[in-house]
C-alpha cells in the first residue's frame, strides 16, 4: 500500500498545503503594503529569499501530486501558489534601489537629474562656459540594481570664443610642454609687450596661452630650449563636431584645420615647417566617425611639398577628404590607362598608391578605393608656402608676430 493514497494522510497534506498557500498570501500582502516603510535593500533581500522558498514548495508539491488520489484539488492549490509566485516576482522587479547620492562630479561641467518614462534616473552633463565637449559620455545612469551611479567619462576641454576675450589659464602646449612666462626672455627671447595682451599687463598674463597679433588661436613660447613655441591645442567654443568626437589627435610639427559638413567633421593637418626626415605612406586627414577620429599621420620632409606637380615624389596616399588612394598599378575599382612613363618614379610599382599628377593637370590627385568616387585632389602643399627655404635652414625668428603666415615658422636665411 502506498502511504500517500490513505485518505487520512491526504487530508493532512491538503490542510498543510492550504495553510502554506494562505501564509504565502499573507506574507505577500504584508511585504507589498509595507514597501514604503522598508529600505529597498531589506525588501529585495527578503523577497529574493521568499521566492526561492516558494519555488521549493512547488517542487515538493509536484512530487506529491504525482501519486496523490485527489489530484484535481492539489493541482488547484499549486496553481494558486504559482500565480502567487508570479505576482511576487512582479513586485520584486520594482524593488530596485534609487540613487540617493549626488551623481559623480565632472570637472568644468554641471548636471541635471531627470527621470525617464520608466522611472530611471539619469544625469545629463553640460560643459561650463569657456569649455566644450572633449570626449566621453554626456549622460550617467543610476544603476538601480546596485543603488549607485555609473562612472562619469565626460571630458570638458578649455576653448576660446575670440582673440579679444580669451583669458583662460591653460599653460601647457598641445605637445605637453610648459609655457614660458611672457615677462621672461629665457629660454626664448621675444619683443611682445603689455599692449599685446588682453590684460594689458605682461606680468599678469603669467605663462598662460594667449592669442596675439597675427595669430588666430592660443599659443605660447615653451620652456624647452629646443622648442621655441607651439599652439595650445584649443578650438573655438562655438565650433561643433557633427558626431561629437571631441578634439582630434595631436601630431608633432603639425596644425589641424577643421571642416564641418552634413556628412561629419574632418581634420586636415598641415606641416608647420619642413625637415630632412620623411615618412612613407602617410595620410594627414582624420575623419570623425561613430567610433571616434580615424588615425592620421603626416610627413614634413623636404619632399612632402611640391614645386612642380609632375615632379612630385612624396608619399601621401589619401585624398583631401581622407579617402585612400588606389594603387596606380591597379585598375580596380577604377580603370585607367596610365603607364610607368607618366610618372617621375620610373615604374608603376614604385609609384604605389601615392598622389601624383600623371596628366599634367597642375593638381596632385589619385583614383580612390571608393567605387562611388573615381578620383579626388590631394591638397599637397606647395613649397612656395614655406618661407624662404623648404629645408627651413637659417636662424629662426624669435618674434612670432613677424611671421607672414601663422601656420609656418619664419626663417631669416639666405
MIDRENPA-94052 format. One line per 3 residues: for each residue x, y, z of C-alpha. Coordinates in Angstrom, 2 decimals. Example, Ala and Ser with C-alpha at 12.3 -4.5 7.8 and 13.67 -1.06 7.14 Angstrom:
2
12.30 -4.50 7.80; 13.67 -1.06 7.14 $
REM end
This chain:
414
0.00 0.00 0.00; 1.29 3.43 -0.96; 1.22 5.67 2.06 $
0.19 8.78 0.08; -3.05 7.08 -1.00; -4.52 6.87 2.52 $
-7.44 9.34 2.94; -6.27 10.48 6.38; -2.80 11.36 5.26 $
-4.09 13.07 2.15; -6.37 15.28 4.24; -3.40 16.18 6.42 $
-1.33 17.07 3.38; -4.22 19.09 1.97; -4.59 21.07 5.20 $
-0.85 21.74 5.37; -0.62 22.86 1.75; -3.69 25.08 2.11 $
-2.13 26.69 5.17; 1.15 27.24 3.33; -0.59 28.99 0.49 $
-2.58 31.17 2.92; 0.63 32.09 4.75; 2.27 32.88 1.43 $
-0.58 35.24 0.56; -0.43 36.92 3.96; 3.35 37.40 3.68 $
2.99 38.63 0.14; 0.36 41.23 1.05; 2.39 42.27 4.10 $
5.50 42.97 2.02; 3.58 44.94 -0.56; 1.70 47.03 1.99 $
4.88 47.76 3.97; 7.06 48.55 0.93; 7.12 52.28 1.65 $
8.43 51.71 5.18; 11.27 49.38 4.32; 14.53 50.07 2.56 $
14.91 48.66 -0.96; 17.85 46.62 0.32; 15.76 44.85 3.04 $
12.74 44.33 0.79; 14.73 42.99 -2.10; 16.80 40.66 0.09 $
13.70 39.26 1.81; 11.78 38.99 -1.44; 14.51 37.02 -3.17 $
14.72 34.54 -0.27; 10.94 34.19 -0.20; 10.74 33.47 -3.91 $
13.26 30.66 -3.52; 11.12 29.18 -0.74; 8.02 29.29 -2.94 $
9.86 27.58 -5.75; 10.93 24.77 -3.40; 7.35 24.34 -2.18 $
6.14 23.97 -5.76; 8.77 21.31 -6.48; 7.74 19.32 -3.37 $
4.07 19.71 -4.22; 4.53 18.42 -7.76; 6.19 15.24 -6.42 $
3.20 14.72 -4.11; 0.59 15.34 -6.81; 2.09 12.63 -9.00 $
0.93 9.97 -6.52; -1.96 11.56 -4.60; -5.56 10.45 -5.03 $
-7.13 13.92 -5.16; -5.02 15.34 -7.99; -7.53 17.99 -9.04 $
-7.64 19.63 -5.61; -3.87 19.57 -5.21; -3.34 21.00 -8.67 $
-5.68 23.87 -7.82; -3.58 24.74 -4.79; -0.33 24.55 -6.74 $
-1.71 26.75 -9.49; -2.63 29.32 -6.87; 0.87 29.17 -5.42 $
2.41 29.54 -8.89; 0.17 32.55 -9.57; 1.26 34.00 -6.24 $
4.89 33.48 -7.21; 4.32 35.34 -10.50; 2.74 38.27 -8.65 $
5.56 38.21 -6.14; 8.19 38.33 -8.90; 6.43 41.34 -10.44 $
6.65 43.20 -7.13; 10.30 42.26 -6.63; 11.09 43.54 -10.11 $
10.10 47.01 -8.93; 12.03 46.74 -5.67; 15.10 48.48 -7.09 $
17.39 50.99 -5.49; 17.10 54.70 -6.08; 20.33 56.67 -6.25 $
20.02 59.00 -3.25; 23.56 60.38 -3.50; 24.53 63.07 -5.99 $
25.83 61.98 -9.40; 29.62 61.98 -9.83; 31.18 65.37 -10.41 $
32.87 66.21 -13.71; 35.49 68.93 -13.86; 34.25 72.06 -15.65 $
30.71 70.68 -16.08; 27.30 70.75 -14.36; 24.48 68.20 -14.44 $
20.69 67.99 -14.33; 18.97 64.85 -12.98; 15.75 63.72 -14.66 $
13.56 60.60 -14.69; 12.71 58.66 -17.84; 9.26 57.29 -18.67 $
10.15 54.01 -16.91; 11.32 55.93 -13.82; 15.05 55.55 -14.50 $
17.29 58.27 -13.07; 19.72 59.89 -15.50; 22.14 62.78 -15.00 $
22.83 64.85 -18.14; 26.04 66.91 -18.12; 26.84 70.20 -19.86 $
30.28 71.77 -20.06; 30.75 75.13 -18.34; 31.14 78.37 -20.29 $
34.60 78.53 -21.78; 34.76 74.74 -22.12; 33.47 72.37 -24.78 $
32.88 68.67 -25.24; 36.18 66.78 -25.38; 35.07 63.13 -25.32 $
33.20 60.60 -23.19; 29.50 60.16 -22.45; 27.29 63.14 -21.65 $
24.87 61.01 -19.60; 25.33 58.97 -16.43; 22.65 56.49 -15.37 $
21.62 55.28 -11.95; 22.32 51.55 -11.59; 19.17 50.51 -9.77 $
20.44 47.03 -9.06; 23.38 48.43 -7.11; 21.86 51.71 -5.94 $
24.70 53.85 -7.21; 25.57 55.99 -10.21; 27.64 54.66 -13.08 $
31.06 56.24 -13.60; 31.30 59.57 -15.41; 33.52 59.64 -18.52 $
32.75 63.10 -19.90; 35.74 65.35 -20.54; 35.37 69.10 -20.96 $
38.29 70.94 -22.56; 39.02 74.63 -22.50; 38.06 76.59 -25.61 $
38.12 80.20 -26.75; 35.45 82.44 -28.24; 37.59 85.13 -29.84 $
41.04 86.68 -29.61; 39.64 89.68 -27.76; 38.02 87.73 -24.92 $
40.16 84.73 -24.05; 41.53 84.96 -20.50; 41.98 81.24 -19.80 $
44.59 79.72 -17.52; 45.88 76.95 -19.75; 49.69 76.97 -19.72 $
50.57 73.72 -21.49; 51.13 73.37 -25.25; 49.42 70.78 -27.43 $
52.64 68.79 -27.17; 52.54 68.79 -23.36; 55.35 71.34 -22.77 $
55.08 74.00 -20.06; 54.71 77.57 -21.33; 57.39 80.19 -20.73 $
56.32 83.29 -18.79; 55.58 86.19 -21.10; 57.59 88.60 -18.97 $
60.64 86.35 -19.33; 63.20 86.31 -22.14; 64.53 82.86 -21.27 $
64.97 80.43 -22.83; 63.38 82.26 -25.81; 63.62 85.99 -26.47 $
60.69 87.94 -27.93; 59.52 91.50 -28.44; 55.94 91.24 -27.12 $
54.81 93.98 -24.73; 51.95 94.51 -22.28; 49.88 96.19 -25.01 $
49.86 92.90 -26.96; 47.82 91.10 -24.31; 44.22 91.35 -23.17 $
45.34 92.01 -19.58; 47.43 95.00 -20.80; 49.97 93.89 -18.23 $
52.51 91.29 -19.34; 53.22 90.20 -15.76; 49.55 89.43 -15.11 $
49.47 87.28 -18.24; 51.94 84.97 -16.47; 52.62 81.93 -18.69 $
49.06 81.42 -19.91; 48.34 80.64 -23.54; 47.24 83.74 -25.43 $
46.12 84.96 -28.85; 48.35 87.74 -30.09; 48.75 89.81 -33.22 $
48.77 87.77 -36.44; 47.73 84.60 -34.64; 44.29 83.08 -34.53 $
44.34 80.72 -31.59; 46.10 80.46 -28.20; 49.83 79.69 -28.23 $
52.92 80.31 -26.12; 56.71 80.14 -26.02; 57.88 77.00 -24.26 $
60.41 76.33 -21.52; 62.07 73.78 -23.81; 65.19 75.38 -25.39 $
64.70 73.15 -28.45; 61.02 74.06 -28.98; 60.56 77.81 -29.36 $
56.76 77.94 -29.44; 53.69 75.85 -30.07; 49.90 76.10 -30.12 $
47.95 75.07 -27.04; 45.63 72.63 -28.78; 42.41 74.59 -28.27 $
39.40 75.07 -30.54; 36.71 77.72 -30.71; 33.81 77.20 -28.31 $
31.15 77.69 -30.97; 32.55 75.00 -33.27; 30.77 71.67 -33.13 $
31.79 68.24 -34.32; 28.91 66.55 -36.08; 29.42 63.23 -34.30 $
30.82 64.63 -31.05; 34.27 63.13 -31.49; 35.85 65.83 -29.37 $
39.34 67.04 -30.16; 41.33 65.15 -32.83; 44.73 63.65 -32.14 $
47.83 65.83 -31.88; 50.55 65.30 -34.47; 54.03 66.66 -33.91 $
55.01 69.67 -36.05; 51.50 69.88 -37.49; 48.46 72.09 -37.27 $
44.94 70.64 -37.71; 42.30 72.54 -39.68; 38.66 71.57 -39.26 $
35.87 71.38 -41.80; 32.25 70.72 -40.93; 29.69 69.33 -43.35 $
26.41 67.43 -43.19; 28.50 64.27 -43.53; 30.56 64.95 -40.42 $
33.75 66.65 -39.30; 37.21 66.36 -40.85; 40.58 67.46 -39.50 $
43.26 68.13 -42.12; 46.82 68.53 -40.86; 49.42 70.90 -42.31 $
53.14 70.98 -41.55; 54.40 73.92 -39.53; 57.86 73.56 -41.03 $
59.89 71.13 -43.15; 62.82 68.99 -42.09; 65.18 66.39 -43.55 $
63.08 63.48 -42.30; 60.37 61.82 -44.37; 57.77 59.10 -43.92 $
56.44 56.50 -46.34; 52.71 56.19 -46.86; 51.04 58.89 -44.78 $
47.55 60.37 -44.66; 47.22 63.75 -42.87; 43.41 63.57 -42.74 $
41.28 62.40 -39.82; 37.52 61.93 -40.07; 35.00 61.94 -37.23 $
33.25 58.56 -37.26; 30.86 56.86 -34.85; 33.85 55.16 -33.21 $
35.84 58.40 -32.94; 38.52 60.06 -35.03; 40.22 57.91 -37.65 $
44.00 57.62 -37.40; 46.08 60.23 -39.19; 49.79 60.60 -39.89 $
51.90 63.28 -41.51; 55.33 63.63 -43.06; 57.02 67.02 -43.11 $
60.13 66.20 -45.09; 61.57 68.27 -47.91; 59.88 66.03 -50.49 $
56.45 66.42 -48.95; 55.68 69.67 -50.72; 55.79 70.25 -54.48 $
57.42 72.76 -56.81; 56.01 71.06 -59.88; 53.09 68.64 -59.61 $
54.52 66.44 -62.38; 57.81 66.07 -60.50; 56.36 65.42 -57.03 $
57.60 62.15 -55.50; 56.13 62.48 -51.99; 54.42 59.62 -50.18 $
50.95 60.96 -49.43; 48.37 58.24 -50.10; 44.98 59.75 -49.41 $
42.79 62.48 -50.88; 41.63 65.80 -49.46; 38.63 64.03 -47.89 $
40.72 61.22 -46.42; 39.79 58.55 -48.98; 42.55 56.01 -49.58 $
44.25 56.21 -52.97; 44.03 53.31 -55.37; 47.40 51.83 -56.38 $
48.41 53.10 -59.83; 49.39 49.59 -60.92; 45.81 48.50 -60.23 $
42.72 49.09 -62.37; 40.24 48.23 -59.64; 37.84 49.64 -58.68 $
38.60 52.30 -61.32; 40.07 51.50 -64.71; 42.73 53.76 -66.30 $
45.45 53.69 -68.94; 48.39 55.37 -67.22; 51.78 53.67 -67.59 $
55.21 53.99 -65.97; 56.16 56.70 -68.46; 53.55 59.03 -66.95 $
55.26 59.18 -63.56; 58.57 60.61 -62.24; 59.13 57.42 -60.21 $
60.11 55.35 -63.24; 57.72 52.43 -62.70; 54.15 51.82 -61.56 $
55.32 49.56 -58.75; 57.42 52.40 -57.25; 54.53 54.87 -57.54 $
52.47 52.75 -55.16; 49.22 54.48 -54.29; 50.77 57.92 -53.78 $
49.25 61.17 -55.01; 50.56 62.15 -58.45; 49.74 64.29 -61.49 $
50.26 61.93 -64.45; 48.18 64.03 -66.85; 49.87 67.37 -66.07 $
46.69 68.95 -64.71; 48.60 71.14 -62.25; 46.91 69.40 -59.29 $
48.08 66.34 -57.40; 45.35 63.71 -57.28; 44.64 59.97 -57.29 $
41.94 57.43 -58.02; 40.24 56.31 -54.81; 39.42 52.88 -53.42 $
35.82 54.08 -53.04; 33.93 52.69 -56.03; 31.48 55.60 -55.76 $
34.21 58.28 -56.04; 36.51 57.84 -59.05; 39.16 60.42 -58.13 $
39.84 63.40 -55.86; 42.59 66.04 -55.35; 45.15 65.52 -52.59 $
45.83 69.13 -51.41; 49.58 68.59 -51.06; 51.13 71.98 -50.08 $
53.29 73.96 -52.47; 56.89 74.50 -51.35; 56.32 78.21 -52.00 $
54.08 78.33 -48.94; 57.04 77.62 -46.71; 59.07 80.80 -46.03 $
62.25 81.24 -47.99; 63.71 77.75 -47.86; 61.86 74.44 -47.88 $
64.55 72.97 -45.62; 63.96 75.80 -43.15; 67.67 76.48 -42.86 $
68.82 79.64 -41.18; 68.02 81.35 -37.91; 64.52 81.00 -36.54 $
62.86 84.33 -35.85; 62.29 84.88 -32.14; 59.24 87.02 -32.78 $
56.19 85.09 -33.86; 54.41 88.37 -34.62; 56.78 88.85 -37.57 $
55.53 85.75 -39.37; 53.85 86.29 -42.72; 51.62 83.29 -42.08 $
50.66 81.98 -38.67; 50.90 78.44 -39.99; 54.62 78.44 -40.67 $
57.82 79.46 -38.98; 59.68 82.44 -40.41; 63.31 81.76 -41.23 $
65.79 84.53 -41.84; 68.37 82.84 -44.04; 69.92 83.33 -47.43 $
REM end
